[in-house]
Amino acid sequence: MSSLAGAFWPELPERPLLLVPLGAVEQHGHHLPLATDTTVACAVAGTAVDDLDGALLAPALAYGASGEHEGFPGTVSIGTEALTGLLVEYGRSACRWAGRLVLVNGHGGNLDALRTAVPQLRSEGRDVAWFPCGSPGADAHAGRTETSLVLHVEPRAVRLDRAVAGETAPIAELLPRLRAEGVRGVSPTGVLGDPAGASAEEGAALLADLAGRLAGAVGAWDVDPAGRLRG
């Protein structure tokens, strides 16, 4: 793996692609750790980086906009405004030497900041994009999808004996209540989905799909108006 943190500046490739995992510190039910979103983003970026010539994996940006989870102890949110400013300044600095920068996002609450910061950076002439760690048909939060991914990536971090279902209604139905009441008002367990049936095998398949789609999207480099890599 090509790690920025372990690199020496004279050995860096010229104008490399920089993959930056973006996560959060927030509750993930009774059975997954607070760093789950960061863990997933790091795994996706770390798996894809070896398939991208000259790419470097940066240390994760481990705090995000998680206000909807602040009803639970352990959650630490820096909010959308602060995250937007952080991403803009990060991009301006990194793009002094990096040719391209991809923010690999593991937390849905970061989307507003990404949709503001990345187009701003692009308007300033910097080749920046973001990629979501989302899978078709995935549940919203701490359900089967995330539980399977963490069972594959960090199995010792999962407490399956504590896993309980949460609110399983589609996220589109829940959004008005989530905005008004936060996650705790909608799901006292903190789970939006059901972790039942999760497995490391499913997690391995999910990770391979996500990393493959990331590598393919970087290769195509088709960026939509919100700064998101298509693919």
Accessible surface in RSA format (square Angstrom, percent):
REM  Atomic radii and reference values for relative SASA: ProtOr
REM  Chains: A
REM  Algorithm: Lee & Richards
REM  Probe-radius: 1.40
REM  Slices: 20
REM RES _ NUM      All-atoms   Total-Side   Main-Chain    Non-polar    All polar
REM                ABS   REL    ABS   REL    ABS   REL    ABS   REL    ABS   REL
RES MET A   1   142.75  73.9  74.86  49.5  67.89 161.7  60.50  51.4  82.25 109.0
RES SER A   2    50.74  42.9  43.31  57.8   7.43  17.1  13.21  28.1  37.53  52.6
RES SER A   3    46.79  39.5  38.40  51.2   8.39  19.3  26.17  55.7  20.62  28.9
RES LEU A   4    41.21  22.9  34.48  24.7   6.72  16.9  34.48  24.2   6.72  18.1
RES ALA A   5    79.10  72.7  40.49  62.5  38.62  87.8  49.94  70.3  29.16  77.2
RES GLY A   6    54.48  67.2   0.00   N/A  54.48  67.2  35.38  97.1  19.10  42.8
RES ALA A   7    39.80  36.6  11.10  17.1  28.70  65.3  18.57  26.2  21.23  56.2
RES PHE A   8   135.58  67.8 131.85  81.7   3.73   9.7 135.53  82.2   0.05   0.1
RES TRP A   9   210.36  84.4 195.61  94.7  14.76  34.6 170.29  90.8  40.07  65.0
RES PRO A  10    93.83  68.4  60.65  55.3  33.18 120.6  64.34  53.1  29.50 183.3
RES GLU A  11   133.37  76.6 104.10  78.8  29.27  69.7  46.38  89.7  86.99  71.0
RES LEU A  12    48.57  27.0  29.03  20.8  19.54  49.1  29.37  20.6  19.19  51.6
RES PRO A  13    56.37  41.1  40.75  37.1  15.63  56.8  52.25  43.1   4.12  25.6
RES GLU A  14   161.72  92.8 129.44  97.9  32.28  76.9  54.06 104.6 107.66  87.9
RES ARG A  15   122.55  51.5 104.31  53.2  18.23  43.4  54.48  74.5  68.07  41.3
RES PRO A  16     5.93   4.3   1.06   1.0   4.87  17.7   5.93   4.9   0.00   0.0
RES LEU A  17    20.98  11.7  16.59  11.9   4.39  11.0  17.05  12.0   3.93  10.6
RES LEU A  18     0.72   0.4   0.72   0.5   0.00   0.0   0.72   0.5   0.00   0.0
RES LEU A  19     0.00   0.0   0.00   0.0   0.00   0.0   0.00   0.0   0.00   0.0
RES VAL A  20     0.00   0.0   0.00   0.0   0.00   0.0   0.00   0.0   0.00   0.0
RES PRO A  21     0.70   0.5   0.70   0.6   0.00   0.0   0.70   0.6   0.00   0.0
RES LEU A  22     0.00   0.0   0.00   0.0   0.00   0.0   0.00   0.0   0.00   0.0
RES GLY A  23     0.00   0.0   0.00   N/A   0.00   0.0   0.00   0.0   0.00   0.0
RES ALA A  24     0.00   0.0   0.00   0.0   0.00   0.0   0.00   0.0   0.00   0.0
RES VAL A  25    27.29  18.0  27.29  24.7   0.00   0.0  27.29  23.7   0.00   0.0
RES GLU A  26     0.05   0.0   0.05   0.0   0.00   0.0   0.05   0.1   0.00   0.0
RES GLN A  27    10.58   5.9   9.59   7.0   0.99   2.4   9.49  20.2   1.09   0.8
RES HIS A  28     1.17   0.6   0.00   0.0   1.17   3.0   0.00   0.0   1.17   1.4
RES GLY A  29    17.87  22.0   0.00   N/A  17.87  22.0   1.09   3.0  16.78  37.6
RES HIS A  30   101.68  55.6  85.66  59.5  16.02  41.0  64.72  66.7  36.96  43.0
RES HIS A  31     2.06   1.1   0.03   0.0   2.03   5.2   1.69   1.7   0.37   0.4
RES LEU A  32    12.25   6.8   0.00   0.0  12.25  30.8   2.09   1.5  10.16  27.3
RES PRO A  33    43.66  31.8  31.93  29.1  11.73  42.6  43.21  35.7   0.45   2.8
RES LEU A  34    70.57  39.3  66.80  47.8   3.77   9.5  66.80  46.9   3.77  10.1
RES ALA A  35    45.54  41.9  44.73  69.0   0.80   1.8  44.74  63.0   0.80   2.1
RES THR A  36     0.05   0.0   0.00   0.0   0.05   0.1   0.05   0.1   0.00   0.0
RES ASP A  37     2.74   1.9   2.63   2.6   0.11   0.3   0.11   0.3   2.63   2.6
RES THR A  38    15.38  10.9  15.38  15.6   0.00   0.0  14.77  19.8   0.62   0.9
RES THR A  39    19.61  13.9  13.11  13.3   6.50  15.5   8.82  11.9  10.78  16.3
RES VAL A  40     8.07   5.3   7.53   6.8   0.54   1.3   8.07   7.0   0.00   0.0
RES ALA A  41     0.00   0.0   0.00   0.0   0.00   0.0   0.00   0.0   0.00   0.0
RES CYS A  42    44.82  33.9  41.32  46.1   3.50   8.2  21.59  54.7  23.24  25.1
RES ALA A  43    15.79  14.5   3.76   5.8  12.03  27.4  15.08  21.2   0.71   1.9
RES VAL A  44     0.00   0.0   0.00   0.0   0.00   0.0   0.00   0.0   0.00   0.0
RES ALA A  45     0.00   0.0   0.00   0.0   0.00   0.0   0.00   0.0   0.00   0.0
RES GLY A  46     5.24   6.5   0.00   N/A   5.24   6.5   3.19   8.8   2.05   4.6
RES THR A  47    60.76  43.2  46.94  47.6  13.82  32.9  42.74  57.4  18.02  27.2
RES ALA A  48     0.24   0.2   0.00   0.0   0.24   0.5   0.24   0.3   0.00   0.0
RES VAL A  49     3.23   2.1   0.17   0.2   3.06   7.4   0.17   0.1   3.06   8.3
RES ASP A  50    97.03  68.0  62.28  62.0  34.76  82.2  32.52  76.5  64.51  64.3
RES ASP A  51   110.29  77.3  79.80  79.4  30.49  72.1  21.04  49.5  89.25  89.0
RES LEU A  52    22.21  12.4  15.18  10.9   7.04  17.7  17.68  12.4   4.53  12.2
RES ASP A  53   152.24 106.6 120.80 120.2  31.44  74.3  42.72 100.5 109.52 109.2
RES GLY A  54    44.13  54.4   0.00   N/A  44.13  54.4  30.75  84.4  13.38  30.0
RES ALA A  55     3.00   2.8   0.00   0.0   3.00   6.8   0.00   0.0   3.00   7.9
RES LEU A  56    10.43   5.8  10.43   7.5   0.00   0.0  10.43   7.3   0.00   0.0
RES LEU A  57    23.73  13.2  20.99  15.0   2.74   6.9  20.99  14.7   2.74   7.4
RES ALA A  58     3.62   3.3   0.00   0.0   3.62   8.2   0.41   0.6   3.22   8.5
RES PRO A  59    74.98  54.6  60.15  54.8  14.84  53.9  72.09  59.5   2.89  18.0
RES ALA A  60    34.85  32.0   9.24  14.3  25.61  58.3   9.24  13.0  25.61  67.8
RES LEU A  61    28.35  15.8  25.78  18.4   2.56   6.4  28.35  19.9   0.00   0.0
RES ALA A  62    36.97  34.0  31.78  49.0   5.19  11.8  31.78  44.8   5.19  13.8
RES TYR A  63   105.80  49.4 102.63  58.4   3.18   8.3  57.45  43.2  48.35  59.6
RES GLY A  64     0.00   0.0   0.00   N/A   0.00   0.0   0.00   0.0   0.00   0.0
RES ALA A  65     6.98   6.4   5.96   9.2   1.02   2.3   6.11   8.6   0.86   2.3
RES SER A  66     0.00   0.0   0.00   0.0   0.00   0.0   0.00   0.0   0.00   0.0
RES GLY A  67    43.08  53.1   0.00   N/A  43.08  53.1  24.95  68.5  18.13  40.6
RES GLU A  68    60.84  34.9  48.42  36.6  12.42  29.6  35.09  67.9  25.75  21.0
RES HIS A  69     5.95   3.3   5.89   4.1   0.06   0.1   0.55   0.6   5.40   6.3
RES GLU A  70   104.25  59.9  77.54  58.7  26.71  63.6  23.75  45.9  80.50  65.7
RES GLY A  71    47.35  58.4   0.00   N/A  47.35  58.4  28.70  78.7  18.65  41.8
RES PHE A  72    20.72  10.4  16.36  10.1   4.36  11.3  17.35  10.5   3.38   9.7
RES PRO A  73   119.41  87.0  95.19  86.8  24.22  88.1 107.48  88.7  11.93  74.2
RES GLY A  74    37.49  46.2   0.00   N/A  37.49  46.2  23.52  64.5  13.97  31.3
RES THR A  75    20.32  14.4   0.16   0.2  20.16  48.0   0.16   0.2  20.16  30.5
RES VAL A  76    73.27  48.2  70.28  63.6   2.99   7.2  73.27  63.7   0.00   0.0
RES SER A  77    27.45  23.2   3.57   4.8  23.88  55.0   0.75   1.6  26.71  37.4
RES ILE A  78    60.72  34.6  41.02  30.6  19.70  47.5  48.73  35.1  12.00  32.6
RES GLY A  79    28.02  34.6   0.00   N/A  28.02  34.6  27.31  74.9   0.71   1.6
RES THR A  80    55.69  39.6  49.54  50.2   6.15  14.7  34.78  46.7  20.91  31.6
RES GLU A  81   156.93  90.1 143.85 108.8  13.08  31.1  62.28 120.5  94.65  77.3
RES ALA A  82    53.36  49.1  36.50  56.3  16.85  38.3  47.08  66.3   6.28  16.6
RES LEU A  83     0.20   0.1   0.20   0.1   0.00   0.0   0.20   0.1   0.00   0.0
RES THR A  84    20.94  14.9  20.94  21.2   0.00   0.0  18.61  25.0   2.33   3.5
RES GLY A  85    34.93  43.1   0.00   N/A  34.93  43.1  34.46  94.6   0.47   1.0
RES LEU A  86    68.89  38.4  57.26  41.0  11.64  29.3  65.78  46.2   3.12   8.4
RES LEU A  87     1.63   0.9   0.09   0.1   1.54   3.9   0.21   0.1   1.43   3.8
RES VAL A  88     8.84   5.8   8.84   8.0   0.00   0.0   8.84   7.7   0.00   0.0
RES GLU A  89   100.09  57.5  96.60  73.1   3.50   8.3  49.92  96.6  50.17  41.0
RES TYR A  90    53.42  24.9  44.34  25.2   9.08  23.6  46.00  34.6   7.42   9.1
RES GLY A  91     0.92   1.1   0.00   N/A   0.92   1.1   0.78   2.1   0.14   0.3
RES ARG A  92    76.46  32.1  73.93  37.7   2.53   6.0  23.92  32.7  52.54  31.8
RES SER A  93    65.80  55.6  62.05  82.8   3.75   8.6  28.93  61.6  36.88  51.7
RES ALA A  94     7.54   6.9   5.38   8.3   2.16   4.9   7.53  10.6   0.01   0.0
RES CYS A  95    15.55  11.8   4.14   4.6  11.41  26.8   4.47  11.3  11.08  11.9
RES ARG A  96   201.83  84.7 169.48  86.4  32.36  77.0  55.99  76.5 145.84  88.4
RES TRP A  97    85.95  34.5  80.19  38.8   5.76  13.5  66.95  35.7  19.00  30.8
RES ALA A  98     0.27   0.2   0.00   0.0   0.27   0.6   0.00   0.0   0.27   0.7
RES GLY A  99    21.26  26.2   0.00   N/A  21.26  26.2  11.54  31.7   9.72  21.8
RES ARG A 100    86.79  36.4  86.28  44.0   0.51   1.2  19.75  27.0  67.04  40.6
RES LEU A 101     1.01   0.6   1.01   0.7   0.00   0.0   1.01   0.7   0.00   0.0
RES VAL A 102     0.00   0.0   0.00   0.0   0.00   0.0   0.00   0.0   0.00   0.0
RES LEU A 103     2.29   1.3   2.29   1.6   0.00   0.0   2.29   1.6   0.00   0.0
RES VAL A 104     0.00   0.0   0.00   0.0   0.00   0.0   0.00   0.0   0.00   0.0
RES ASN A 105     5.10   3.5   3.41   3.3   1.69   4.1   0.00   0.0   5.10   4.9
RES GLY A 106    15.72  19.4   0.00   N/A  15.72  19.4   2.88   7.9  12.84  28.7
RES HIS A 107    10.72   5.9   7.69   5.3   3.04   7.8   5.51   5.7   5.21   6.1
RES GLY A 108    51.99  64.1   0.00   N/A  51.99  64.1  32.05  88.0  19.94  44.7
RES GLY A 109    24.64  30.4   0.00   N/A  24.64  30.4  15.09  41.4   9.54  21.4
RES ASN A 110     0.00   0.0   0.00   0.0   0.00   0.0   0.00   0.0   0.00   0.0
RES LEU A 111    43.96  24.5  43.91  31.4   0.05   0.1  43.91  30.8   0.05   0.1
RES ASP A 112    87.85  61.5  83.84  83.4   4.01   9.5  17.24  40.6  70.61  70.4
RES ALA A 113     0.05   0.0   0.05   0.1   0.00   0.0   0.05   0.1   0.00   0.0
RES LEU A 114     0.00   0.0   0.00   0.0   0.00   0.0   0.00   0.0   0.00   0.0
RES ARG A 115   116.25  48.8 102.96  52.5  13.29  31.6  30.45  41.6  85.80  52.0
RES THR A 116    75.55  53.7  67.62  68.6   7.93  18.9  46.02  61.8  29.53  44.6
RES ALA A 117     0.00   0.0   0.00   0.0   0.00   0.0   0.00   0.0   0.00   0.0
RES VAL A 118     0.00   0.0   0.00   0.0   0.00   0.0   0.00   0.0   0.00   0.0
RES PRO A 119    35.97  26.2  29.28  26.7   6.69  24.3  31.53  26.0   4.44  27.6
RES GLN A 120    67.48  37.7  60.93  44.5   6.54  15.6  25.08  53.4  42.40  32.2
RES LEU A 121     0.36   0.2   0.36   0.3   0.00   0.0   0.36   0.3   0.00   0.0
RES ARG A 122    83.95  35.2  68.19  34.8  15.76  37.5  15.38  21.0  68.57  41.6
RES SER A 123    94.51  79.9  50.87  67.9  43.64 100.5  50.61 107.8  43.90  61.5
RES GLU A 124    69.58  39.9  35.55  26.9  34.04  81.0  36.33  70.3  33.26  27.2
RES GLY A 125    70.78  87.3   0.00   N/A  70.78  87.3  37.09 101.8  33.69  75.4
RES ARG A 126    68.53  28.8  62.01  31.6   6.52  15.5  14.20  19.4  54.33  32.9
RES ASP A 127    46.52  32.6  40.39  40.2   6.13  14.5  18.54  43.6  27.97  27.9
RES VAL A 128     0.00   0.0   0.00   0.0   0.00   0.0   0.00   0.0   0.00   0.0
RES ALA A 129     0.00   0.0   0.00   0.0   0.00   0.0   0.00   0.0   0.00   0.0
RES TRP A 130     4.69   1.9   4.69   2.3   0.00   0.0   4.69   2.5   0.00   0.0
RES PHE A 131     0.85   0.4   0.85   0.5   0.00   0.0   0.85   0.5   0.00   0.0
RES PRO A 132    25.15  18.3  25.02  22.8   0.13   0.5  25.02  20.7   0.13   0.8
RES CYS A 133    27.14  20.5   0.60   0.7  26.55  62.4   1.40   3.5  25.75  27.8
RES GLY A 134    39.10  48.2   0.00   N/A  39.10  48.2  33.01  90.6   6.09  13.6
RES SER A 135    15.68  13.3   3.97   5.3  11.71  27.0   4.58   9.7  11.10  15.6
RES PRO A 136   124.92  91.0  90.31  82.3  34.61 125.8 103.07  85.1  21.85 135.8
RES GLY A 137    89.26 110.1   0.00   N/A  89.26 110.1  44.34 121.7  44.92 100.6
RES ALA A 138    43.28  39.8  14.00  21.6  29.28  66.6  16.83  23.7  26.45  70.1
RES ASP A 139    43.11  30.2  24.35  24.2  18.76  44.4  26.94  63.4  16.17  16.1
RES ALA A 140    51.80  47.6  13.68  21.1  38.12  86.7  23.77  33.5  28.03  74.2
RES HIS A 141    13.41   7.3  13.18   9.2   0.23   0.6   3.82   3.9   9.59  11.2
RES ALA A 142     0.40   0.4   0.00   0.0   0.40   0.9   0.00   0.0   0.40   1.1
RES GLY A 143     0.10   0.1   0.00   N/A   0.10   0.1   0.00   0.0   0.10   0.2
RES ARG A 144   105.27  44.2 105.27  53.7   0.00   0.0  26.58  36.3  78.69  47.7
RES THR A 145    18.48  13.1  18.48  18.7   0.00   0.0   7.83  10.5  10.65  16.1
RES GLU A 146    24.65  14.2  24.65  18.7   0.00   0.0  12.85  24.9  11.80   9.6
RES THR A 147     0.00   0.0   0.00   0.0   0.00   0.0   0.00   0.0   0.00   0.0
RES SER A 148     0.00   0.0   0.00   0.0   0.00   0.0   0.00   0.0   0.00   0.0
RES LEU A 149     6.06   3.4   6.05   4.3   0.01   0.0   6.06   4.3   0.00   0.0
RES VAL A 150     0.81   0.5   0.61   0.6   0.20   0.5   0.81   0.7   0.00   0.0
RES LEU A 151    22.66  12.6  20.94  15.0   1.71   4.3  20.94  14.7   1.71   4.6
RES HIS A 152    72.68  39.7  56.43  39.2  16.25  41.6  33.52  34.5  39.16  45.6
RES VAL A 153    49.21  32.4  23.35  21.1  25.86  62.3  28.03  24.4  21.18  57.5
RES GLU A 154    79.42  45.6  74.95  56.7   4.47  10.6  26.23  50.7  53.19  43.4
RES PRO A 155    77.59  56.6  68.86  62.8   8.73  31.7  69.21  57.1   8.39  52.1
RES ARG A 156   234.43  98.4 205.67 104.8  28.76  68.5  84.73 115.8 149.70  90.7
RES ALA A 157    31.86  29.3  13.21  20.4  18.65  42.4  23.99  33.8   7.87  20.9
RES VAL A 158    16.25  10.7   0.24   0.2  16.01  38.6   0.24   0.2  16.01  43.4
RES ARG A 159   115.59  48.5 113.84  58.0   1.75   4.2  30.99  42.4  84.60  51.3
RES LEU A 160    89.26  49.7  74.05  53.0  15.21  38.2  74.18  52.1  15.08  40.6
RES ASP A 161   131.82  92.3  85.95  85.6  45.86 108.4  53.31 125.5  78.51  78.3
RES ARG A 162   123.31  51.8 113.82  58.0   9.49  22.6  34.00  46.5  89.31  54.1
RES ALA A 163    30.85  28.4   8.49  13.1  22.36  50.9   8.49  12.0  22.36  59.2
RES VAL A 164    61.17  40.3  55.19  50.0   5.98  14.4  61.17  53.2   0.00   0.0
RES ALA A 165    49.62  45.6  32.05  49.5  17.57  40.0  32.13  45.2  17.49  46.3
RES GLY A 166    19.48  24.0   0.00   N/A  19.48  24.0   6.69  18.3  12.79  28.7
RES GLU A 167    54.85  31.5  45.23  34.2   9.62  22.9   8.82  17.1  46.03  37.6
RES THR A 168    89.27  63.5  63.47  64.3  25.80  61.5  32.31  43.4  56.96  86.1
RES ALA A 169    31.32  28.8  16.80  25.9  14.52  33.0  23.39  32.9   7.93  21.0
RES PRO A 170    82.03  59.8  70.92  64.7  11.11  40.4  82.03  67.7   0.00   0.0
RES ILE A 171    76.67  43.6  71.07  52.9   5.60  13.5  71.38  51.4   5.30  14.4
RES ALA A 172    75.91  69.8  60.86  93.9  15.05  34.2  61.82  87.1  14.09  37.3
RES GLU A 173   119.93  68.9  94.75  71.7  25.19  60.0  46.23  89.4  73.70  60.2
RES LEU A 174     8.57   4.8   8.57   6.1   0.00   0.0   8.57   6.0   0.00   0.0
RES LEU A 175    66.34  36.9  66.34  47.5   0.00   0.0  66.34  46.6   0.00   0.0
RES PRO A 176    85.44  62.3  75.08  68.4  10.36  37.7  80.29  66.3   5.15  32.0
RES ARG A 177   101.73  42.7 100.27  51.1   1.46   3.5  50.36  68.8  51.37  31.1
RES LEU A 178    18.04  10.0  14.92  10.7   3.12   7.8  15.22  10.7   2.82   7.6
RES ARG A 179   185.48  77.9 146.37  74.6  39.12  93.1  70.63  96.5 114.85  69.6
RES ALA A 180    86.82  79.8  43.64  67.3  43.18  98.2  54.00  76.1  32.82  86.9
RES GLU A 181    86.95  49.9  58.28  44.1  28.66  68.2  35.39  68.4  51.56  42.1
RES GLY A 182    17.92  22.1   0.00   N/A  17.92  22.1  15.22  41.8   2.70   6.0
RES VAL A 183     1.44   0.9   1.36   1.2   0.08   0.2   1.36   1.2   0.08   0.2
RES ARG A 184   115.80  48.6 109.86  56.0   5.95  14.2  33.95  46.4  81.85  49.6
RES GLY A 185    36.90  45.5   0.00   N/A  36.90  45.5  20.83  57.2  16.08  36.0
RES VAL A 186    10.21   6.7   0.00   0.0  10.21  24.6   0.00   0.0  10.21  27.7
RES SER A 187     1.83   1.5   0.51   0.7   1.33   3.1   1.33   2.8   0.51   0.7
RES PRO A 188   101.88  74.2  91.96  83.8   9.91  36.0  92.25  76.2   9.63  59.8
RES THR A 189    32.02  22.8  29.61  30.0   2.41   5.8  30.62  41.1   1.41   2.1
RES GLY A 190     0.00   0.0   0.00   N/A   0.00   0.0   0.00   0.0   0.00   0.0
RES VAL A 191     0.00   0.0   0.00   0.0   0.00   0.0   0.00   0.0   0.00   0.0
RES LEU A 192     9.66   5.4   7.56   5.4   2.11   5.3   8.81   6.2   0.86   2.3
RES GLY A 193     5.89   7.3   0.00   N/A   5.89   7.3   5.85  16.0   0.04   0.1
RES ASP A 194    57.46  40.2  51.88  51.6   5.58  13.2  14.76  34.7  42.70  42.6
RES PRO A 195     5.62   4.1   3.03   2.8   2.59   9.4   3.23   2.7   2.39  14.8
RES ALA A 196    69.10  63.5  49.00  75.6  20.10  45.7  61.27  86.3   7.84  20.8
RES GLY A 197    52.70  65.0   0.00   N/A  52.70  65.0  32.09  88.1  20.61  46.2
RES ALA A 198    17.38  16.0   0.13   0.2  17.25  39.2   0.13   0.2  17.25  45.7
RES SER A 199    34.31  29.0  31.07  41.5   3.25   7.5  26.55  56.5   7.76  10.9
RES ALA A 200    38.15  35.1  33.95  52.4   4.20   9.6  34.12  48.0   4.03  10.7
RES GLU A 201   134.05  77.0 122.30  92.5  11.74  28.0  72.81 140.8  61.23  50.0
RES GLU A 202    51.27  29.4  44.22  33.5   7.06  16.8  28.46  55.0  22.82  18.6
RES GLY A 203     0.00   0.0   0.00   N/A   0.00   0.0   0.00   0.0   0.00   0.0
RES ALA A 204    37.65  34.6  32.80  50.6   4.85  11.0  33.17  46.7   4.48  11.9
RES ALA A 205    66.20  60.9  52.25  80.6  13.94  31.7  60.32  84.9   5.88  15.6
RES LEU A 206    30.77  17.1  29.56  21.1   1.21   3.0  30.68  21.5   0.09   0.2
RES LEU A 207    15.60   8.7  15.60  11.2   0.00   0.0  15.60  11.0   0.00   0.0
RES ALA A 208    64.74  59.5  50.49  77.9  14.24  32.4  55.43  78.1   9.31  24.7
RES ASP A 209    65.17  45.7  55.16  54.9  10.01  23.7  27.67  65.1  37.50  37.4
RES LEU A 210     0.64   0.4   0.64   0.5   0.00   0.0   0.64   0.5   0.00   0.0
RES ALA A 211     5.02   4.6   4.24   6.5   0.78   1.8   4.49   6.3   0.53   1.4
RES GLY A 212    44.25  54.6   0.00   N/A  44.25  54.6  33.79  92.7  10.46  23.4
RES ARG A 213    66.60  28.0  59.27  30.2   7.33  17.5  49.12  67.1  17.48  10.6
RES LEU A 214     0.00   0.0   0.00   0.0   0.00   0.0   0.00   0.0   0.00   0.0
RES ALA A 215    18.48  17.0  14.08  21.7   4.40  10.0  14.34  20.2   4.14  11.0
RES GLY A 216    45.20  55.7   0.00   N/A  45.20  55.7  37.95 104.1   7.25  16.2
RES ALA A 217     2.72   2.5   0.00   0.0   2.72   6.2   1.44   2.0   1.28   3.4
RES VAL A 218    11.06   7.3   9.19   8.3   1.87   4.5   9.19   8.0   1.87   5.1
RES GLY A 219    64.87  80.0   0.00   N/A  64.87  80.0  35.31  96.9  29.56  66.2
RES ALA A 220    74.66  68.6  39.75  61.3  34.91  79.4  50.91  71.7  23.75  62.9
RES TRP A 221    34.36  13.8  18.37   8.9  15.99  37.5  17.66   9.4  16.70  27.1
RES ASP A 222    67.52  47.3  63.05  62.8   4.47  10.6  22.36  52.6  45.16  45.0
RES VAL A 223    26.69  17.6   3.04   2.8  23.65  57.0   3.04   2.6  23.65  64.1
RES ASP A 224    28.21  19.8  24.65  24.5   3.56   8.4   4.41  10.4  23.80  23.7
RES PRO A 225   123.19  89.8  94.33  86.0  28.85 104.9 107.45  88.7  15.74  97.8
RES ALA A 226    31.64  29.1  25.91  40.0   5.73  13.0  30.25  42.6   1.39   3.7
RES GLY A 227     0.25   0.3   0.00   N/A   0.25   0.3   0.12   0.3   0.14   0.3
RES ARG A 228    79.05  33.2  79.05  40.3   0.00   0.0  15.12  20.7  63.94  38.8
RES LEU A 229     0.11   0.1   0.00   0.0   0.11   0.3   0.00   0.0   0.11   0.3
RES ARG A 230   101.95  42.8  99.62  50.8   2.33   5.5  40.50  55.4  61.45  37.2
RES GLY A 231    61.53  75.9   0.00   N/A  61.53  75.9  48.12 132.1  13.41  30.0
END  Absolute sums over single chains surface
CHAIN  1 A    10418.3       7534.6       2883.7       5921.9       4496.4
END  Absolute sums over all chains
TOTAL         10418.3       7534.6       2883.7       5921.9       4496.4
